[in-house]
């Protein structure tokens, strides 16, 4: 190990240790790339699988932890790729399409990929200067928030319903919130018998609520149409402002339990001009997802409580909180993810556009069912089917799918 002094600071360089850390982080990046491109594999499920296998991986726990965090970070960049490519409805149903699918239907999928990469990448950059002030502010407020958590989450739930644009959508949002809440209350704590020890009911719940309904609605669609060039329609200041909104919303997700990225993104969108439309949604949502990784890590250090599946898995693996190493792994994984989103995403869109879309949707639906079985056993299939039926409610009323997060909100509110 070489030691030198620069500007009064002692710097130690251990090439062999650095090489080992780099190898583990790059291994985590590779896992995150694979998991991010698998349809229906939520970051939390991927994290639980990593936790199950962490004990069998030879190496120092701190490096295994860095690899797990790198995998989770890259996943937040790349999960936009299957989300845009799969579940694209028929053009006649564009009015009920997800914001990302609206852009794909308009031939702007390549632009959407780059907006997502910018939203995630800028969120990482903006989270650095915001880390200390946000952590100090939330740490000071957290005892009050924790004491009144049920009221805070109830206000979030009411806000999700009342901010819908039409009376019909408000009714649908209320039904979806209540139905998903009952489903969560009945299933979240059920014992599972999955094929892997990392199983749980969250996998079939999220696959059914958010994955399967989109695919079912797209069964009659013609798939991904030809895509135009990747020119961005948003100005640089607009992208920067939207990314900042996503970053701050990600801080909320990172520190407050029960508030998902979708809910935080919905709240952020209400605060920005309507003219940004689907493009604004893509930037903000991507920013929320990725900045959540950083702020949740800060919350774990400040409050001692993990807020994401990846950090729960990190804690369960017994990896120490080697903060500089973990932040470095996030930075490297973010750089790789930023580059891969447009390069891999363009090819993914092109490949999906060249296959029989109806058959592909059926194959992905079957994959979600198999994933539910593997992670939760036979009960997982039943939960998956029930969650799918509930997940079909919001689009029938023109309501946002974020109301389906009642699956977590309602049990947390009821549990006090």
DRENDO-1510 file (C-alpha; in Angstrom, 1 decimal, always signed):
<recs>
REC; n; res; u; v; w
REC; 1; UNK; +0.0; +0.0; +0.0 .
REC; 2; UNK; +1.4; +3.4; -1.0 .
REC; 3; UNK; +0.8; +6.4; +1.2 .
REC; 4; UNK; +1.3; +10.0; +0.1 .
REC; 5; UNK; +0.4; +13.5; +1.3 .
REC; 6; UNK; -1.4; +16.1; -0.8 .
REC; 7; UNK; -2.4; +19.5; +0.6 .
REC; 8; UNK; -2.0; +18.1; +4.1 .
REC; 9; UNK; -4.2; +15.1; +3.5 .
REC; 10; UNK; -2.8; +11.6; +3.7 .
REC; 11; UNK; -3.9; +9.5; +0.8 .
REC; 12; UNK; -3.5; +5.7; +0.9 .
REC; 13; UNK; -3.6; +3.7; -2.4 .
REC; 14; UNK; -3.9; -0.1; -2.3 .
REC; 15; UNK; -4.0; -1.4; -5.9 .
REC; 16; UNK; -5.0; -5.0; -5.0 .
REC; 17; UNK; -7.8; -3.8; -2.7 .
REC; 18; UNK; -9.0; -1.3; -5.3 .
REC; 19; UNK; -9.0; -4.0; -8.0 .
REC; 20; UNK; -11.0; -6.4; -5.8 .
REC; 21; UNK; -13.5; -3.6; -5.0 .
REC; 22; UNK; -13.8; -2.8; -8.7 .
REC; 23; UNK; -14.4; -6.4; -9.7 .
REC; 24; UNK; -17.2; -6.8; -7.1 .
REC; 25; UNK; -18.9; -3.6; -8.1 .
REC; 26; UNK; -18.7; -4.5; -11.8 .
REC; 27; UNK; -20.1; -7.9; -11.0 .
REC; 28; UNK; -23.0; -6.1; -9.3 .
REC; 29; UNK; -23.4; -3.9; -12.3 .
REC; 30; UNK; -23.7; -6.9; -14.5 .
REC; 31; UNK; -26.4; -8.4; -12.3 .
REC; 32; UNK; -28.3; -5.1; -12.3 .
REC; 33; UNK; -28.2; -5.0; -16.1 .
REC; 34; UNK; -29.7; -8.5; -16.3 .
REC; 35; UNK; -32.4; -7.8; -13.7 .
REC; 36; UNK; -33.3; -4.4; -15.1 .
REC; 37; UNK; -34.0; -5.9; -18.5 .
REC; 38; UNK; -36.1; -8.8; -17.2 .
REC; 39; UNK; -39.8; -7.8; -17.4 .
REC; 40; UNK; -41.7; -7.8; -14.1 .
REC; 41; UNK; -38.6; -8.2; -11.9 .
REC; 42; UNK; -39.0; -5.5; -9.3 .
REC; 43; UNK; -35.9; -4.0; -7.7 .
REC; 44; UNK; -37.0; -5.3; -4.3 .
REC; 45; UNK; -37.4; -8.9; -5.6 .
REC; 46; UNK; -34.0; -8.7; -7.2 .
REC; 47; UNK; -32.6; -7.5; -3.9 .
REC; 48; UNK; -34.1; -10.4; -2.0 .
REC; 49; UNK; -32.6; -12.8; -4.5 .
REC; 50; UNK; -29.2; -11.2; -4.0 .
REC; 51; UNK; -29.6; -11.4; -0.2 .
REC; 52; UNK; -30.4; -15.1; -0.4 .
REC; 53; UNK; -27.3; -15.8; -2.4 .
REC; 54; UNK; -25.0; -13.4; -0.7 .
REC; 55; UNK; -23.9; -15.9; +2.0 .
REC; 56; UNK; -22.6; -18.3; -0.7 .
REC; 57; UNK; -20.5; -15.7; -2.4 .
REC; 58; UNK; -16.8; -15.8; -1.4 .
REC; 59; UNK; -15.4; -12.4; -0.5 .
REC; 60; UNK; -15.4; -9.7; +2.2 .
REC; 61; UNK; -18.9; -8.7; +3.3 .
REC; 62; UNK; -18.2; -5.0; +2.5 .
REC; 63; UNK; -17.5; -5.8; -1.1 .
REC; 64; UNK; -20.5; -8.0; -1.4 .
REC; 65; UNK; -22.6; -5.1; +0.0 .
REC; 66; UNK; -21.1; -2.8; -2.6 .
REC; 67; UNK; -22.0; -5.2; -5.4 .
REC; 68; UNK; -25.6; -5.5; -4.1 .
REC; 69; UNK; -26.0; -1.7; -4.1 .
REC; 70; UNK; -24.4; -1.3; -7.5 .
REC; 71; UNK; -26.9; -3.9; -8.9 .
REC; 72; UNK; -29.8; -2.0; -7.3 .
REC; 73; UNK; -28.6; +1.3; -8.8 .
REC; 74; UNK; -28.2; +0.0; -12.3 .
REC; 75; UNK; -31.6; -1.7; -12.1 .
REC; 76; UNK; -33.2; +1.7; -11.4 .
REC; 77; UNK; -31.6; +3.0; -14.7 .
REC; 78; UNK; -32.5; +0.1; -16.9 .
REC; 79; UNK; -36.0; -0.9; -15.8 .
REC; 80; UNK; -37.3; +1.8; -18.0 .
REC; 81; UNK; -36.3; -0.2; -21.0 .
REC; 82; UNK; -38.8; -3.1; -20.7 .
REC; 83; UNK; -41.4; -0.7; -19.2 .
REC; 84; UNK; -41.4; +1.3; -22.4 .
REC; 85; UNK; -41.1; -1.7; -24.8 .
REC; 86; UNK; -43.7; -4.0; -23.3 .
REC; 87; UNK; -47.4; -3.4; -22.8 .
REC; 88; UNK; -47.7; -0.8; -25.6 .
REC; 89; UNK; -51.5; -0.7; -26.4 .
REC; 90; UNK; -53.3; -0.3; -29.7 .
REC; 91; UNK; -53.0; +3.3; -31.0 .
REC; 92; UNK; -56.8; +3.6; -30.6 .
REC; 93; UNK; -56.3; +3.2; -26.9 .
REC; 94; UNK; -53.6; +5.9; -26.6 .
REC; 95; UNK; -55.8; +8.0; -24.3 .
REC; 96; UNK; -55.5; +5.4; -21.6 .
REC; 97; UNK; -51.8; +4.5; -22.2 .
REC; 98; UNK; -49.1; +5.0; -19.7 .
REC; 99; UNK; -47.1; +8.2; -20.2 .
REC; 100; UNK; -44.0; +6.3; -21.5 .
REC; 101; UNK; -46.2; +4.3; -23.9 .
REC; 102; UNK; -47.7; +7.6; -25.2 .
REC; 103; UNK; -44.2; +8.6; -26.4 .
REC; 104; UNK; -43.6; +5.1; -27.9 .
REC; 105; UNK; -46.8; +5.2; -29.8 .
REC; 106; UNK; -45.9; +8.7; -31.1 .
REC; 107; UNK; -42.5; +7.3; -32.3 .
REC; 108; UNK; -40.6; +9.0; -29.5 .
REC; 109; UNK; -39.4; +6.0; -27.6 .
REC; 110; UNK; -35.7; +6.7; -28.2 .
REC; 111; UNK; -36.2; +10.2; -26.9 .
REC; 112; UNK; -38.0; +8.8; -23.8 .
REC; 113; UNK; -35.0; +6.5; -23.1 .
REC; 114; UNK; -32.6; +9.5; -23.2 .
REC; 115; UNK; -34.9; +11.6; -21.0 .
REC; 116; UNK; -35.0; +8.7; -18.5 .
REC; 117; UNK; -31.2; +8.5; -18.5 .
REC; 118; UNK; -30.9; +12.2; -18.0 .
REC; 119; UNK; -33.5; +12.1; -15.2 .
REC; 120; UNK; -31.6; +9.4; -13.4 .
REC; 121; UNK; -28.1; +10.7; -14.1 .
REC; 122; UNK; -28.9; +14.3; -13.0 .
REC; 123; UNK; -30.7; +12.9; -9.9 .
REC; 124; UNK; -27.4; +11.3; -8.8 .
REC; 125; UNK; -25.5; +14.5; -9.5 .
REC; 126; UNK; -28.0; +16.7; -7.6 .
REC; 127; UNK; -28.3; +14.3; -4.7 .
REC; 128; UNK; -24.6; +15.0; -3.8 .
REC; 129; UNK; -25.0; +18.7; -2.8 .
REC; 130; UNK; -28.5; +18.0; -1.3 .
REC; 131; UNK; -27.4; +15.0; +0.8 .
REC; 132; UNK; -26.3; +16.8; +3.9 .
REC; 133; UNK; -29.0; +19.5; +4.2 .
REC; 134; UNK; -31.8; +17.1; +3.3 .
REC; 135; UNK; -30.6; +14.5; +5.8 .
REC; 136; UNK; -30.2; +17.1; +8.5 .
REC; 137; UNK; -33.7; +18.5; +7.9 .
REC; 138; UNK; -35.5; +15.2; +7.7 .
REC; 139; UNK; -33.6; +13.8; +10.7 .
REC; 140; UNK; -34.8; +16.7; +12.7 .
REC; 141; UNK; -38.4; +16.3; +11.5 .
REC; 142; UNK; -38.5; +12.5; +11.6 .
REC; 143; UNK; -39.6; +12.0; +15.2 .
REC; 144; UNK; -42.6; +14.2; +14.5 .
REC; 145; UNK; -43.3; +12.4; +11.2 .
REC; 146; UNK; -42.9; +9.0; +12.8 .
REC; 147; UNK; -45.3; +9.9; +15.7 .
REC; 148; UNK; -47.9; +10.9; +13.2 .
REC; 149; UNK; -47.1; +8.5; +10.4 .
REC; 150; UNK; -50.6; +7.2; +10.0 .
REC; 151; UNK; -51.9; +10.8; +9.5 .
REC; 152; UNK; -49.2; +11.6; +7.0 .
REC; 153; UNK; -49.9; +8.5; +5.0 .
REC; 154; UNK; -53.7; +9.1; +5.2 .
REC; 155; UNK; -53.1; +12.6; +3.8 .
REC; 156; UNK; -51.1; +11.0; +1.0 .
REC; 157; UNK; -53.9; +8.6; +0.2 .
REC; 158; UNK; -56.5; +11.3; +0.2 .
REC; 159; UNK; -54.3; +13.4; -2.0 .
REC; 160; UNK; -54.0; +10.6; -4.6 .
REC; 161; UNK; -57.8; +10.4; -4.9 .
REC; 162; UNK; -58.8; +14.0; -4.7 .
REC; 163; UNK; -56.2; +15.2; -7.3 .
REC; 164; UNK; -57.7; +13.1; -10.1 .
REC; 165; UNK; -58.9; +15.2; -12.9 .
REC; 166; UNK; -62.5; +14.0; -13.2 .
REC; 167; UNK; -65.3; +12.8; -10.9 .
REC; 168; UNK; -65.2; +9.4; -12.6 .
REC; 169; UNK; -61.4; +9.1; -12.1 .
REC; 170; UNK; -61.8; +10.1; -8.4 .
REC; 171; UNK; -64.3; +7.2; -7.9 .
REC; 172; UNK; -62.0; +4.8; -9.7 .
REC; 173; UNK; -59.1; +6.0; -7.6 .
REC; 174; UNK; -61.0; +5.5; -4.4 .
REC; 175; UNK; -62.1; +2.0; -5.4 .
REC; 176; UNK; -58.5; +1.0; -6.5 .
REC; 177; UNK; -57.0; +2.4; -3.3 .
REC; 178; UNK; -59.5; +0.5; -1.1 .
REC; 179; UNK; -59.3; -2.7; -3.1 .
REC; 180; UNK; -55.5; -2.8; -3.2 .
REC; 181; UNK; -55.5; -1.8; +0.5 .
REC; 182; UNK; -57.7; -4.8; +1.4 .
REC; 183; UNK; -55.5; -7.0; -0.7 .
REC; 184; UNK; -52.4; -5.9; +1.0 .
REC; 185; UNK; -54.0; -6.3; +4.5 .
REC; 186; UNK; -54.9; -9.9; +3.6 .
REC; 187; UNK; -51.7; -11.0; +1.9 .
REC; 188; UNK; -48.6; -9.0; +3.0 .
REC; 189; UNK; -48.0; -11.2; +6.1 .
REC; 190; UNK; -49.0; -14.5; +4.6 .
REC; 191; UNK; -46.4; -17.3; +4.9 .
REC; 192; UNK; -45.0; -18.3; +1.6 .
REC; 193; UNK; -43.4; -21.5; +0.3 .
REC; 194; UNK; -41.3; -20.3; -2.7 .
REC; 195; UNK; -38.6; -22.2; -4.4 .
REC; 196; UNK; -36.0; -19.7; -3.0 .
REC; 197; UNK; -35.6; -18.5; +0.5 .
REC; 198; UNK; -35.9; -14.9; -0.6 .
REC; 199; UNK; -39.5; -15.4; -1.5 .
REC; 200; UNK; -42.4; -13.2; -0.3 .
REC; 201; UNK; -45.8; -11.9; -1.3 .
REC; 202; UNK; -44.5; -8.5; -2.7 .
REC; 203; UNK; -43.4; -10.2; -5.9 .
REC; 204; UNK; -46.8; -11.5; -7.0 .
REC; 205; UNK; -48.5; -8.4; -5.6 .
REC; 206; UNK; -46.5; -5.9; -7.6 .
REC; 207; UNK; -46.4; -8.2; -10.7 .
REC; 208; UNK; -50.2; -8.4; -10.6 .
REC; 209; UNK; -51.0; -4.8; -9.7 .
REC; 210; UNK; -48.6; -3.1; -12.1 .
REC; 211; UNK; -47.2; -5.6; -14.6 .
REC; 212; UNK; -50.0; -8.0; -15.8 .
REC; 213; UNK; -52.8; -5.4; -16.3 .
REC; 214; UNK; -50.6; -3.4; -18.7 .
REC; 215; UNK; -49.8; -6.5; -20.7 .
REC; 216; UNK; -53.4; -7.7; -20.8 .
REC; 217; UNK; -54.5; -4.3; -22.1 .
REC; 218; UNK; -51.9; -4.5; -24.8 .
REC; 219; UNK; -52.8; -8.0; -26.0 .
REC; 220; UNK; -54.7; -6.6; -28.9 .
REC; 221; UNK; -52.1; -4.0; -29.7 .
REC; 222; UNK; -49.8; -3.9; -32.7 .
REC; 223; UNK; -46.7; -3.5; -30.6 .
REC; 224; UNK; -43.8; -1.0; -30.9 .
REC; 225; UNK; -44.2; +1.1; -34.1 .
REC; 226; UNK; -41.2; +2.5; -35.9 .
REC; 227; UNK; -39.3; +5.0; -33.8 .
REC; 228; UNK; -38.1; +8.4; -34.9 .
REC; 229; UNK; -34.8; +10.1; -34.1 .
REC; 230; UNK; -33.7; +10.7; -30.5 .
REC; 231; UNK; -33.8; +14.5; -30.5 .
REC; 232; UNK; -35.1; +15.9; -27.2 .
REC; 233; UNK; -38.1; +18.1; -27.3 .
REC; 234; UNK; -37.5; +19.5; -23.8 .
REC; 235; UNK; -35.0; +22.3; -23.2 .
REC; 236; UNK; -32.0; +21.8; -20.9 .
REC; 237; UNK; -33.4; +24.1; -18.2 .
REC; 238; UNK; -36.7; +22.1; -18.3 .
REC; 239; UNK; -34.8; +18.7; -18.0 .
REC; 240; UNK; -32.8; +20.1; -15.1 .
REC; 241; UNK; -35.8; +21.5; -13.3 .
REC; 242; UNK; -37.7; +18.3; -13.7 .
REC; 243; UNK; -34.7; +16.2; -12.5 .
REC; 244; UNK; -34.5; +18.5; -9.4 .
REC; 245; UNK; -38.2; +17.9; -8.7 .
REC; 246; UNK; -37.6; +14.1; -9.0 .
REC; 247; UNK; -34.5; +14.3; -6.8 .
REC; 248; UNK; -36.3; +16.0; -4.0 .
REC; 249; UNK; -39.2; +13.6; -4.3 .
REC; 250; UNK; -36.8; +10.8; -4.1 .
REC; 251; UNK; -35.6; +12.2; -0.8 .
REC; 252; UNK; -39.2; +11.8; +0.5 .
REC; 253; UNK; -39.4; +8.2; -0.7 .
REC; 254; UNK; -36.0; +7.5; +0.9 .
REC; 255; UNK; -36.9; +8.7; +4.3 .
REC; 256; UNK; -40.7; +8.1; +4.7 .
REC; 257; UNK; -42.0; +4.5; +4.8 .
REC; 258; UNK; -45.0; +3.6; +2.6 .
REC; 259; UNK; -44.5; +6.4; +0.1 .
REC; 260; UNK; -43.5; +4.8; -3.2 .
REC; 261; UNK; -41.7; +6.3; -6.2 .
REC; 262; UNK; -44.9; +6.4; -8.1 .
REC; 263; UNK; -46.7; +8.3; -5.4 .
REC; 264; UNK; -43.7; +10.8; -5.0 .
REC; 265; UNK; -43.6; +11.3; -8.8 .
REC; 266; UNK; -47.3; +11.9; -8.9 .
REC; 267; UNK; -46.9; +14.6; -6.2 .
REC; 268; UNK; -44.0; +16.2; -8.0 .
REC; 269; UNK; -45.9; +16.3; -11.2 .
REC; 270; UNK; -48.7; +18.3; -9.5 .
REC; 271; UNK; -46.1; +21.0; -8.8 .
REC; 272; UNK; -44.8; +21.4; -12.3 .
REC; 273; UNK; -46.5; +22.9; -15.4 .
REC; 274; UNK; -48.9; +20.6; -17.3 .
REC; 275; UNK; -47.2; +21.4; -20.6 .
REC; 276; UNK; -44.4; +18.9; -19.8 .
REC; 277; UNK; -46.8; +16.0; -20.1 .
REC; 278; UNK; -45.5; +12.5; -20.7 .
REC; 279; UNK; -41.9; +13.7; -21.1 .
REC; 280; UNK; -42.1; +15.4; -17.7 .
REC; 281; UNK; -43.4; +12.2; -16.1 .
REC; 282; UNK; -40.5; +10.1; -17.6 .
REC; 283; UNK; -37.9; +12.5; -16.3 .
REC; 284; UNK; -39.4; +12.9; -12.8 .
REC; 285; UNK; -40.1; +9.2; -12.3 .
REC; 286; UNK; -36.6; +8.2; -13.3 .
REC; 287; UNK; -35.2; +10.9; -11.0 .
REC; 288; UNK; -37.3; +9.6; -8.1 .
REC; 289; UNK; -36.3; +6.0; -8.6 .
REC; 290; UNK; -32.6; +6.6; -8.7 .
REC; 291; UNK; -32.2; +9.4; -6.1 .
REC; 292; UNK; -34.2; +7.1; -3.8 .
REC; 293; UNK; -31.2; +4.8; -3.8 .
REC; 294; UNK; -28.9; +7.5; -2.4 .
REC; 295; UNK; -31.3; +9.1; +0.1 .
REC; 296; UNK; -32.4; +5.7; +1.4 .
REC; 297; UNK; -28.7; +4.9; +2.0 .
REC; 298; UNK; -28.5; +8.2; +3.9 .
REC; 299; UNK; -31.6; +7.4; +5.9 .
REC; 300; UNK; -30.2; +4.0; +6.8 .
REC; 301; UNK; -27.1; +5.7; +8.2 .
REC; 302; UNK; -29.0; +8.5; +9.9 .
REC; 303; UNK; -32.0; +6.6; +11.2 .
REC; 304; UNK; -30.8; +3.0; +11.3 .
REC; 305; UNK; -33.8; +1.9; +9.2 .
REC; 306; UNK; -33.6; +0.5; +5.7 .
REC; 307; UNK; -36.2; +2.0; +3.3 .
REC; 308; UNK; -35.7; +0.0; +0.1 .
REC; 309; UNK; -35.6; -3.7; -0.7 .
REC; 310; UNK; -31.9; -3.3; -1.7 .
REC; 311; UNK; -31.0; -1.9; +1.6 .
REC; 312; UNK; -33.0; -4.4; +3.5 .
REC; 313; UNK; -31.1; -7.1; +1.6 .
REC; 314; UNK; -27.8; -5.3; +2.4 .
REC; 315; UNK; -28.6; -5.3; +6.1 .
REC; 316; UNK; -29.7; -8.9; +6.0 .
REC; 317; UNK; -26.5; -10.0; +4.3 .
REC; 318; UNK; -24.5; -8.6; +7.3 .
REC; 319; UNK; -22.5; -6.3; +5.1 .
REC; 320; UNK; -21.1; -3.3; +7.0 .
REC; 321; UNK; -22.0; +0.3; +6.1 .
REC; 322; UNK; -18.7; +1.2; +4.5 .
REC; 323; UNK; -20.1; +4.5; +3.4 .
REC; 324; UNK; -17.3; +5.8; +1.0 .
REC; 325; UNK; -17.2; +2.4; -0.7 .
REC; 326; UNK; -21.0; +2.3; -1.1 .
REC; 327; UNK; -21.2; +5.8; -2.5 .
REC; 328; UNK; -18.4; +5.0; -4.9 .
REC; 329; UNK; -20.3; +1.9; -6.1 .
REC; 330; UNK; -23.4; +4.0; -6.7 .
REC; 331; UNK; -21.4; +6.6; -8.7 .
REC; 332; UNK; -19.8; +3.9; -10.9 .
REC; 333; UNK; -23.0; +2.0; -11.4 .
REC; 334; UNK; -24.8; +5.3; -12.3 .
REC; 335; UNK; -22.2; +6.1; -14.9 .
REC; 336; UNK; -22.6; +2.7; -16.5 .
REC; 337; UNK; -26.4; +2.8; -16.3 .
REC; 338; UNK; -26.4; +6.3; -17.9 .
REC; 339; UNK; -24.5; +4.9; -20.9 .
REC; 340; UNK; -26.4; +1.7; -21.2 .
REC; 341; UNK; -30.0; +3.0; -21.2 .
REC; 342; UNK; -29.9; +4.6; -24.7 .
REC; 343; UNK; -27.5; +2.0; -26.2 .
REC; 344; UNK; -29.3; -1.1; -25.0 .
REC; 345; UNK; -32.7; +0.5; -25.0 .
REC; 346; UNK; -32.7; +1.4; -28.7 .
REC; 347; UNK; -31.9; -2.2; -29.6 .
REC; 348; UNK; -34.5; -3.5; -27.1 .
REC; 349; UNK; -37.2; -1.3; -28.7 .
REC; 350; UNK; -36.1; -2.5; -32.2 .
REC; 351; UNK; -36.1; -6.2; -31.2 .
REC; 352; UNK; -39.6; -6.0; -29.6 .
REC; 353; UNK; -40.9; -4.1; -32.6 .
REC; 354; UNK; -39.9; -7.0; -34.9 .
REC; 355; UNK; -41.6; -9.9; -33.1 .
REC; 356; UNK; -45.2; -11.0; -32.8 .
REC; 357; UNK; -46.4; -8.7; -30.1 .
REC; 358; UNK; -49.4; -10.7; -28.9 .
REC; 359; UNK; -47.3; -13.8; -28.4 .
REC; 360; UNK; -44.6; -11.8; -26.6 .
REC; 361; UNK; -47.2; -10.4; -24.2 .
REC; 362; UNK; -48.4; -13.9; -23.4 .
REC; 363; UNK; -44.9; -15.1; -22.8 .
REC; 364; UNK; -44.2; -12.2; -20.4 .
REC; 365; UNK; -47.4; -12.8; -18.6 .
REC; 366; UNK; -46.4; -16.4; -18.2 .
REC; 367; UNK; -42.9; -15.2; -16.9 .
REC; 368; UNK; -44.7; -13.1; -14.3 .
REC; 369; UNK; -46.7; -16.1; -13.1 .
REC; 370; UNK; -43.6; -18.3; -12.9 .
REC; 371; UNK; -41.8; -15.5; -11.0 .
REC; 372; UNK; -44.7; -15.5; -8.5 .
REC; 373; UNK; -44.5; -19.2; -8.1 .
REC; 374; UNK; -40.7; -19.2; -7.6 .
REC; 375; UNK; -40.7; -16.5; -5.1 .
REC; 376; UNK; -44.0; -17.2; -3.2 .
REC; 377; UNK; -45.0; -20.8; -4.0 .
REC; 378; UNK; -48.6; -21.8; -5.0 .
REC; 379; UNK; -50.1; -19.0; -2.8 .
REC; 380; UNK; -48.2; -16.6; -5.0 .
REC; 381; UNK; -50.2; -17.6; -8.1 .
REC; 382; UNK; -53.5; -16.9; -6.3 .
REC; 383; UNK; -52.1; -13.6; -5.1 .
REC; 384; UNK; -50.9; -12.8; -8.6 .
REC; 385; UNK; -54.4; -13.4; -10.1 .
REC; 386; UNK; -56.2; -11.4; -7.4 .
REC; 387; UNK; -53.7; -8.5; -7.8 .
REC; 388; UNK; -54.2; -8.6; -11.5 .
REC; 389; UNK; -57.9; -8.1; -11.2 .
REC; 390; UNK; -57.4; -5.2; -8.8 .
REC; 391; UNK; -54.8; -3.7; -11.1 .
REC; 392; UNK; -57.3; -3.6; -14.0 .
REC; 393; UNK; -59.5; -1.1; -12.0 .
REC; 394; UNK; -57.7; +2.3; -12.5 .
REC; 395; UNK; -57.6; +2.3; -16.3 .
REC; 396; UNK; -61.3; +1.5; -16.4 .
REC; 397; UNK; -62.0; +4.8; -14.7 .
REC; 398; UNK; -59.1; +6.8; -16.2 .
REC; 399; UNK; -57.4; +7.0; -12.8 .
REC; 400; UNK; -53.7; +6.9; -12.1 .
REC; 401; UNK; -52.2; +3.5; -11.3 .
REC; 402; UNK; -50.3; +5.1; -8.3 .
REC; 403; UNK; -53.5; +4.6; -6.3 .
REC; 404; UNK; -52.7; +0.9; -6.3 .
REC; 405; UNK; -50.0; +1.7; -3.8 .
REC; 406; UNK; -52.8; +1.4; -1.3 .
REC; 407; UNK; -51.5; -2.2; -1.0 .
REC; 408; UNK; -48.8; -0.7; +1.3 .
REC; 409; UNK; -50.4; +2.6; +2.4 .
REC; 410; UNK; -53.6; +1.1; +3.9 .
REC; 411; UNK; -51.9; -1.6; +6.0 .
REC; 412; UNK; -49.4; +1.0; +7.3 .
REC; 413; UNK; -52.2; +3.4; +8.1 .
REC; 414; UNK; -54.2; +0.7; +9.9 .
REC; 415; UNK; -51.1; -0.5; +11.8 .
REC; 416; UNK; -50.5; +3.0; +13.2 .
</recs>
